[in-house]
Amino acid sequence: MSGKSFEERRAALRERVKEQIEGNGPTVENATADESGGALSREIVVKPMIDLDYDDRERLRMVVAVLVLIGSILGIISGGILLQGNPDELLNSSLFNEVETVDVTGQVLTVDGVTLENASVELYEGGSIVVLQSTASDENGYFQFYNVKPELMKIRVVIDGYVSVERTFMAENGLVKPFTMEEGNSSNLNQELYEGSEGGWSLEAAVALSTFLGVLTIITGFVGIQASVEVRRGTRYRRTQYLAGISLFSRGLIWIGPILILAGMALNSLVKDQYEDYTED
């Protein structure tokens, strides 16, 4: 249909409507039977369909906001669980109080594993020459010191016919590895320097890490709440996705929260054309 004929038909339609209003022409039902009237009617039907599709996509964006919000709230709850025990109270509780003293037990052996009896064993503070306690190994080569402070200490083992051994150690668990004596002059001294602990976490370090993770979880959870707000605003798509990505570190209930947020981010990519910054690009 040419543009000219369409204008002519529309003019005719207007004329018939005018005549109908004045009472001299066909009814509106007859007027709408015209081909041009049918085209206008079809146009009116199509517009609601487009608006409905847009509404569906907008509702989907609201679903995204809810998913991100729930995942972030779960993260905040998880952070609160990590922090619900007061670290100071935990450290100061009787359960975790450090013992004031320990009993130190050791054994004196030859290089062949034979126990040595009556070896002289002396206990010093680390860096000191003052003898705190002294004892002798029994028939099984064992010796023990009582009420030793859990600090850096030094033990010297002396027995005739063997090179003396001096070891620096941390008196923490009450046990020291056996002293292996080599045959030789007892006036000679074999020094074993302190090498530090064998690793592991202290209670303070574990509590500090737990506190840090709890605070980080809560902060990223609030970032996720802001991401949910950005979804509802629909202004900045990239900013929204970045914030939602950060909120994944909230780790709500370990994996449930991140899955909800990831699902929201995926759905959000389907409606990104509703964001102002994406439309402008």
Protein Blocks (a to p, Z undefined) as FASTA:
>chain_A
ZZklmmmmmmmmmmmmmmmmnopaccfklmmmpmklmmmmmmmmmmmmmmmmmmmmmmmm
mmmmmmmmmmmmmmmmmmmmmmmpcfklmmmpmkloccfbdcdddddddfkopacehiac
ddddehiabdfbdcdddfkopacdehiacbddddddddehiacdddddddfkopacdddd
deddfkbccddddebjebdjdfklmmmmmmmmmmmmmmmmmmmmmmmmmmmnomammlmm
mmmmmmmmnopghlmmmmmmmmmmmmmmmmmmmpmklmmZZ
